[in-house]
Amino acid sequence: MEDFVDRAINIGLGLEKKIKELMEELEKKGGSSGEGEGELPPGKRLENRVVEDSVKAIRELLSALKGGKERLKGGMEDAAQRLSGKLNLATKEELDIVKEMARLAREKVDKLEKRLKELEEKTNR
């Protein structure tokens, strides 16, 4: 689900970039039309306004998507913690402690096996 939201945000960012490029292109075309200084024809002003409104809408959408992604991520983490608590699952820290205990126990067993072997060899002589 998080991957889907990431993709949507990336698409929105791409659209925002493309719309900005189109807006810059329209401004260049409008500026070179020979009209009065700073004055665009009504068609160009309308195009620019549409592009500006689109950029604004995409920014708002991206903001909402980012906020939704954070809420979704937080909700998923909370749900996972509640579920792991209900299932009585071990935490990473607990598993690390168990691994260390198993390593120490294995070392002790190896030492005891070695000592037992030495004692058996002495008694067999």
C-alpha positions as CSV (number, residue, x, y, z in Angstrom):
1,M,0.0,0.0,0.0
2,E,2.8,2.4,0.8
3,D,4.4,1.6,-2.6
4,F,1.1,2.7,-4.2
5,V,1.1,6.0,-2.4
6,D,4.8,6.6,-3.3
7,R,4.0,6.0,-6.9
8,A,1.1,8.4,-6.8
9,I,3.3,11.1,-5.2
10,N,6.0,10.5,-7.9
11,I,3.4,10.8,-10.6
12,G,2.1,14.0,-9.1
13,L,5.6,15.4,-8.9
14,G,6.2,14.6,-12.5
15,L,2.9,16.2,-13.5
16,E,3.8,19.3,-11.5
17,K,7.2,19.5,-13.3
18,K,5.6,19.1,-16.7
19,I,3.0,21.7,-16.0
20,K,5.7,24.2,-14.9
21,E,7.5,23.5,-18.1
22,L,4.4,24.2,-20.1
23,M,3.8,27.4,-18.2
24,E,7.3,28.6,-18.9
25,E,6.8,27.7,-22.6
26,L,3.6,29.6,-22.7
27,E,5.2,32.6,-21.0
28,K,8.0,32.6,-23.6
29,K,5.5,32.4,-26.4
30,G,3.4,35.2,-24.9
31,G,6.4,37.4,-24.3
32,S,7.5,37.1,-27.9
33,S,4.1,37.9,-29.5
34,G,4.8,41.5,-29.9
35,E,1.9,42.6,-27.7
36,G,2.2,45.5,-25.3
37,E,4.8,45.2,-22.7
38,G,3.6,42.7,-20.0
39,E,0.2,42.4,-21.7
40,L,-0.8,38.9,-23.0
41,P,-3.7,38.2,-25.3
42,P,-6.8,36.9,-23.6
43,G,-6.2,33.3,-24.9
44,K,-2.7,33.2,-23.5
45,R,-3.9,34.7,-20.1
46,L,-6.5,32.0,-19.9
47,E,-4.0,29.3,-20.8
48,N,-1.6,30.6,-18.1
49,R,-4.4,30.8,-15.6
50,V,-5.4,27.2,-16.3
51,V,-1.8,26.1,-15.9
52,E,-1.4,28.0,-12.6
53,D,-4.6,26.5,-11.3
54,S,-3.5,23.0,-12.3
55,V,-0.1,23.5,-10.6
56,K,-1.9,24.7,-7.4
57,A,-4.3,21.7,-7.5
58,I,-1.4,19.2,-8.0
59,R,0.5,20.8,-5.1
60,E,-2.6,20.4,-2.8
61,L,-3.0,16.8,-4.0
62,L,0.7,16.0,-3.3
63,S,0.4,17.6,0.1
64,A,-2.7,15.5,0.9
65,L,-1.0,12.3,-0.4
66,K,2.1,12.9,1.7
67,G,-0.1,13.5,4.8
68,G,-2.1,10.4,4.0
69,K,1.1,8.4,3.5
70,E,2.4,9.4,6.9
71,R,-1.0,8.6,8.6
72,L,-1.2,5.3,6.8
73,K,2.4,4.4,7.8
74,G,1.7,5.3,11.4
75,G,-1.5,3.3,11.4
76,M,0.1,0.3,9.9
77,E,2.9,0.4,12.5
78,D,0.4,0.7,15.4
79,A,-1.6,-2.2,14.0
80,A,1.5,-4.3,13.6
81,Q,2.5,-3.6,17.2
82,R,-1.0,-4.4,18.6
83,L,-1.0,-7.6,16.5
84,S,2.4,-8.7,17.7
85,G,1.4,-8.0,21.3
86,K,-1.7,-10.2,20.9
87,L,0.2,-13.0,19.3
88,N,2.9,-12.7,22.0
89,L,5.7,-12.4,19.4
90,A,9.3,-11.9,20.5
91,T,10.9,-8.5,19.9
92,K,14.2,-8.1,18.1
93,E,15.9,-7.4,21.4
94,E,14.6,-10.5,23.0
95,L,15.7,-12.6,20.0
96,D,19.2,-11.1,20.2
97,I,19.4,-12.1,23.9
98,V,18.3,-15.6,23.1
99,K,20.9,-15.8,20.3
100,E,23.6,-14.7,22.7
101,M,22.5,-17.2,25.3
102,A,22.5,-20.0,22.7
103,R,26.1,-19.0,21.6
104,L,27.3,-19.1,25.2
105,A,25.6,-22.5,25.8
106,R,27.2,-23.9,22.7
107,E,30.6,-22.8,23.8
108,K,30.1,-24.5,27.2
109,V,28.9,-27.7,25.5
110,D,31.9,-27.7,23.3
111,K,34.3,-27.3,26.3
112,L,32.5,-30.0,28.2
113,E,32.6,-32.4,25.2
114,K,36.3,-31.7,24.8
115,R,37.0,-32.3,28.5
116,L,34.8,-35.5,28.5
117,K,36.8,-36.8,25.5
118,E,40.1,-36.1,27.3
119,L,38.9,-37.9,30.4
120,E,37.7,-40.9,28.4
121,E,41.1,-41.1,26.7
122,K,42.8,-41.1,30.1
123,T,40.6,-43.9,31.5
124,N,41.1,-46.1,28.4
125,R,44.9,-46.1,28.7
